[in-house]
């Protein structure tokens, strides 16, 4: 806003001569009435406050004296950045600015008669004060938001770097992790679980994450790291966060083994894609046997070829029935009634099938090691059907 031309010439010179006394009055009012700025023992801080007040008043006087000269908002952007660095919001600063404007307006009204200011000139000066106040506030707000955005970006960069260190193999030094965690404002947990997210089409929805979860959504294989996954309410929180996403939650492990949890989660996710494990949200802890079985598929295939050889000459439907019965027998006990209940067939049917299996396998079914290997081979067979 341009200063009205009917303000008497020379008024700026008179006002400039009073900058020192007005500044003192403004500073005293600010420190008395705004607790955030009351630091009587902090000489450096008082110097900063004084500089800000004097710059504001000097800037206003300059606008009266040279109304066409562009105003530089940068000093008050820096003040806004300083408020963000101090950890305050903008309310104390805005209150201080309003207080300074009232003090300035009060001094102007006191000087109106000695300076020969007409009511219109006084009105114009008052209007200029409050327009200037809005501009100062806008500049401070710009600086404040810029500083907060920068700080948030810096924290996010540190958290991404921390995730990189935690997932590196071999593990990074514990001291390096502790230092970076402190800089990122992240409390070191005793245990963690990693989450592998399904992003085959590059369209993984960004979940609303709790603040303590480290996110690697920009990675080629997106993932999360969840601290203390077995803590109170964590399982429910994680279920809610990941609802509707294809994801696998790795086992809880010590912090130094985070990469292992992620490896298991990714293996579970891959088995889900192949149909071996169900879709949706998977917990590795619920499927450890299947994960172990499929850890070395070539070895499992070789084992199956040996242990399931007695079934190989049968028709596919016969193979399926006998394999299903044998697995139920191995898993749930040797009573025909219990096996029949599991398979939803008549006990006599189970007895008939068990006799067939005894004929095919003979004494092998009495060997504990062979029975264990049979169960592994049959579980793997069942998973891929």
C-alpha positions in Angstrom: 0.0 0.0 0.0 1.4 3.4 -0.9 1.5 6.1 1.8 -1.0 8.9 1.1 0.5 12.1 -0.2 -1.1 14.5 2.3 1.2 13.3 5.1 3.4 16.3 5.9 6.9 16.2 4.6 9.6 15.8 7.2 7.4 13.5 9.3 9.8 10.5 8.6 12.8 12.5 10.0 10.9 13.2 13.2 9.8 9.6 13.6 13.3 8.3 12.9 14.6 10.4 15.7 12.3 8.5 18.1 13.0 5.0 16.9 15.2 4.2 19.9 12.7 5.3 22.5 9.7 3.6 20.7 11.8 0.4 20.4 12.5 0.4 24.1 8.8 0.8 24.9 7.8 -1.9 22.4 10.4 -4.4 23.8 9.3 -3.7 27.4 5.6 -4.3 26.5 6.5 -7.5 24.6 8.5 -8.9 27.5 6.0 -7.9 30.1 2.9 -9.2 28.3 4.2 -12.2 26.2 5.8 -14.9 28.4 7.6 -16.6 25.4 9.7 -13.5 25.0 10.5 -12.9 28.7 14.2 -13.8 28.9 15.8 -11.1 31.0 19.0 -13.2 31.6 19.6 -14.1 27.9 21.6 -11.3 26.5 21.9 -12.7 23.0 18.1 -13.3 22.8 17.4 -9.7 23.9 19.7 -8.5 21.2 17.8 -10.5 18.6 14.4 -9.1 19.8 15.8 -5.6 19.8 17.1 -6.0 16.3 13.7 -7.3 15.1 11.8 -4.5 16.7 14.1 -1.8 15.3 14.0 -3.3 11.8 10.2 -3.3 11.9 10.1 0.4 13.0 12.9 1.5 10.6 11.1 -0.3 7.7 7.9 1.5 8.4 9.7 4.9 8.5 11.4 4.1 5.3 8.0 3.4 3.6 6.8 6.8 4.7 9.9 8.6 3.5 10.3 6.6 0.2 6.8 5.1 -0.5 7.8 3.9 -4.0 10.8 1.8 -3.0 10.0 -2.0 -3.0 9.9 -3.5 0.5 12.3 -6.4 1.3 10.4 -9.1 3.3 13.5 -11.3 3.8 14.4 -10.1 7.4 11.0 -11.1 8.6 11.0 -14.4 6.7 14.2 -15.1 8.7 12.4 -14.2 12.0 9.7 -16.7 11.1 12.3 -19.3 10.5 13.8 -18.5 13.9 10.4 -19.0 15.5 10.2 -22.5 13.9 13.7 -23.3 15.1 12.8 -22.3 18.6 9.9 -24.8 18.5 7.2 -22.2 18.9 4.1 -21.7 16.8 3.4 -18.3 15.2 1.0 -17.1 17.9 3.6 -15.4 20.2 5.2 -13.6 17.2 1.9 -12.4 15.8 0.9 -11.2 19.3 4.2 -9.3 19.6 3.6 -7.7 16.2 0.1 -6.6 17.1 1.4 -5.2 20.4 4.2 -3.3 18.6 1.6 -1.8 16.2 -0.6 -0.6 19.1 2.4 1.0 20.8 3.4 2.7 17.5 -0.2 3.9 17.0 -0.4 5.2 20.6 2.9 7.2 20.1 1.6 8.7 16.9 -1.6 9.9 18.5 0.4 11.5 21.3 2.5 13.3 18.7 -0.3 14.4 16.4 -0.7 17.9 17.8 3.0 18.7 18.1 3.6 17.5 14.6 0.6 19.3 13.2 -1.0 16.1 11.8 -4.5 16.5 10.5 -7.1 13.8 11.4 -6.9 12.5 7.8 -3.1 12.3 8.0 -3.3 10.5 11.3 -5.9 8.1 9.8 -3.6 7.4 6.8 -0.6 6.7 9.0 -2.7 4.4 11.2 -4.0 2.5 8.2 -0.4 2.2 6.9 0.7 0.8 10.2 -1.8 -2.1 10.1 -1.3 -2.8 6.4 2.5 -3.0 7.2 1.7 -5.3 10.1 -0.1 -7.7 7.8 2.8 -7.7 5.4 5.3 -8.5 8.3 3.0 -11.3 9.5 2.8 -12.8 6.0 6.6 -12.7 5.5 7.1 -14.3 8.9 4.6 -17.0 8.1 6.3 -17.8 4.8 9.6 -18.2 6.6 8.0 -20.2 9.4 6.4 -22.7 6.9 9.6 -22.9 4.8 11.6 -23.8 7.9 9.1 -26.4 9.0 9.0 -27.9 5.6 12.8 -28.1 5.5 12.9 -29.6 8.9 10.3 -32.2 8.0 12.2 -33.0 4.8 15.4 -33.4 6.7 13.9 -35.7 9.3 12.4 -37.7 6.5 15.7 -38.0 4.8 17.3 -39.2 8.0 14.6 -41.7 8.5 15.1 -43.1 5.0 18.8 -43.3 5.6 18.2 -45.0 9.0 16.0 -47.6 7.2 18.8 -48.2 4.7 21.2 -48.9 7.6 18.8 -51.2 9.4 18.2 -53.3 6.3 21.8 -53.4 5.1 23.7 -56.7 5.0 26.0 -57.1 6.8 24.3 -55.0 9.5 25.6 -51.5 10.1 27.5 -50.7 13.3 25.2 -50.3 16.3 26.8 -46.9 17.1 26.0 -45.6 13.6 22.4 -46.7 13.9 22.0 -45.2 17.4 23.4 -41.8 16.2 21.2 -41.6 13.2 18.2 -42.8 15.1 18.7 -39.9 17.6 19.1 -37.4 14.8 15.9 -38.7 13.2 14.0 -38.6 16.5 13.4 -42.4 16.4 13.5 -44.4 19.6 15.5 -47.6 19.2 13.2 -50.6 19.9 14.2 -54.0 21.1 12.4 -55.9 18.3 11.1 -55.0 14.9 9.1 -56.6 12.1 9.3 -55.7 8.5 6.4 -55.6 6.1 6.8 -56.4 2.4 4.1 -54.6 0.3 2.8 -55.9 -3.0 3.4 -53.3 -5.7 3.5 -55.4 -8.9 1.8 -52.6 -10.9 3.6 -49.7 -9.2 0.3 -48.5 -7.7 0.9 -49.3 -4.0 -1.5 -47.2 -1.9 0.3 -45.1 0.7 -1.1 -46.3 4.0 -1.7 -43.8 6.9 1.3 -44.8 9.0 1.9 -44.4 12.8 4.8 -41.9 13.4 7.2 -44.6 14.7 7.0 -46.8 11.5 9.9 -46.3 9.1 8.6 -46.3 5.5 10.5 -47.4 2.4 7.6 -46.8 0.0 9.9 -45.4 -2.7 12.1 -48.5 -2.8 11.9 -50.8 -5.9 10.3 -53.3 -3.5 8.3 -51.2 -1.0 8.5 -52.1 2.6 7.9 -50.9 6.2 9.7 -51.4 9.4 7.5 -51.6 12.5 9.0 -51.2 16.0 7.9 -53.4 18.9 5.4 -55.4 16.7 4.2 -57.5 19.7 3.5 -54.5 21.9 0.0 -53.7 23.3 -2.4 -52.9 20.4 0.3 -53.2 17.7 -1.2 -56.1 15.9 -4.6 -54.4 15.7 -3.0 -51.1 14.6 -1.0 -52.9 11.9 -4.1 -54.8 10.6 -6.0 -51.5 10.4 -3.1 -49.7 8.6 -2.6 -52.5 6.0 -6.3 -53.3 5.4 -7.0 -53.7 1.7 -3.3 -54.0 0.8 -1.4 -57.1 -0.4 1.3 -57.4 2.3 3.3 -59.8 4.3 4.4 -59.1 7.9 7.8 -60.7 8.7 8.5 -62.3 12.1 9.5 -60.2 15.1 13.3 -60.1 15.4 15.9 -58.2 17.3 16.7 -54.8 15.7 20.0 -56.1 14.3 18.1 -58.8 12.3 15.7 -56.5 10.6 16.9 -57.6 7.2 16.1 -61.2 8.0 12.5 -60.2 8.9 12.2 -58.4 5.6 13.6 -61.4 3.7 11.0 -63.8 5.2 8.2 -61.3 4.5 9.2 -61.0 0.8 9.4 -64.8 0.5 5.9 -65.1 2.0 4.6 -62.4 -0.4 6.1 -64.3 -3.4 4.4 -67.5 -2.2 1.2 -65.6 -2.0 1.5 -64.4 -5.5 2.0 -68.0 -6.6 -1.1 -69.1 -4.8 0.8 -71.2 -2.3 -0.2 -68.9 0.6 -3.5 -66.9 0.7 -3.7 -63.4 -0.6 -4.4 -60.2 1.4 -2.5 -59.6 4.7 -0.2 -62.4 5.6 1.7 -62.9 8.9 4.8 -65.1 8.5 4.3 -66.3 12.1 1.1 -68.1 10.9 2.8 -69.9 8.0 6.3 -70.8 9.2 6.1 -74.4 8.3 5.2 -73.6 4.7 8.0 -71.0 4.5 10.5 -73.5 5.8 9.2 -76.2 3.4 9.5 -73.9 0.4 12.9 -72.4 1.4 14.7 -74.8 -0.9 12.1 -76.1 -3.4 14.6 -78.1 -5.4 15.5 -80.1 -2.2 11.8 -80.5 -1.3 11.1 -81.7 -4.9 13.9 -84.3 -4.6 12.6 -85.4 -1.3 9.0 -85.7 -2.6 10.2 -87.7 -5.6 11.7 -90.3 -3.2 9.1 -90.3 -0.5 6.0 -90.1 -2.8 7.4 -92.7 -5.2 5.0 -95.4 -4.0 2.0 -93.3 -5.2 3.5 -92.4 -8.6 2.0 -95.3 -10.5 -1.6 -94.5 -9.3 -4.2 -92.5 -11.2 -4.1 -88.8 -10.3 -7.4 -89.0 -8.4 -6.1 -92.0 -6.4 -2.9 -90.2 -5.6 -4.9 -87.2 -4.3 -7.1 -89.2 -2.1 -4.3 -91.3 -0.6 -2.0 -88.3 -0.2 -4.7 -86.4 1.6 -5.5 -89.3 3.9 -1.8 -89.9 4.7 -1.2 -86.3 5.6 -4.2 -86.2 7.8 -3.0 -89.4 9.5 0.5 -88.0 10.0 -0.8 -84.7 11.4 -3.8 -85.7 13.5 -3.1 -89.1 14.9 -3.5 -92.7 13.8 -7.2 -93.2 14.7 -9.4 -93.7 11.7 -12.3 -91.9 13.4 -10.2 -88.7 14.0 -8.8 -88.8 10.4 -12.3 -89.3 9.0 -13.7 -86.3 11.0 -10.9 -84.2 9.5 -11.6 -85.3 6.0 -15.4 -85.4 6.3 -15.6 -89.0 5.1 -16.7 -92.3 6.7 -14.3 -94.0 9.0 -14.6 -97.2 6.9 -13.3 -95.2 3.9 -10.3 -94.1 5.9 -9.6 -97.6 7.0 -9.6 -98.8 3.4 -7.3 -96.1 2.3 -4.9 -96.7 5.2 -4.7 -100.4 4.3 -3.8 -99.3 0.8 -1.1 -97.0 2.2 0.3 -99.8 4.4 0.6 -102.0 1.3 2.3 -99.3 -0.7 4.7 -98.1 2.1 5.2 -101.2 4.3 7.5 -100.7 7.3 8.4 -97.1 6.2 5.3 -95.8 8.0 6.8 -97.0 11.3 10.0 -95.0 10.9 9.8 -91.6 12.6 12.3 -90.0 10.2 10.5 -91.2 7.2 7.1 -90.1 8.6 8.7 -86.6 9.2 10.0 -86.4 5.6 6.6 -87.7 4.3 4.8 -84.9 6.1 7.2 -82.3 4.6 6.7 -83.7 1.1 2.9 -83.9 1.5 2.6 -80.4 2.9 4.5 -79.1 -0.1 2.3 -81.1 -2.5 -0.9 -79.8 -0.8 0.3 -76.2 -0.9 0.7 -76.1 -4.7 -2.5 -78.0 -5.7 
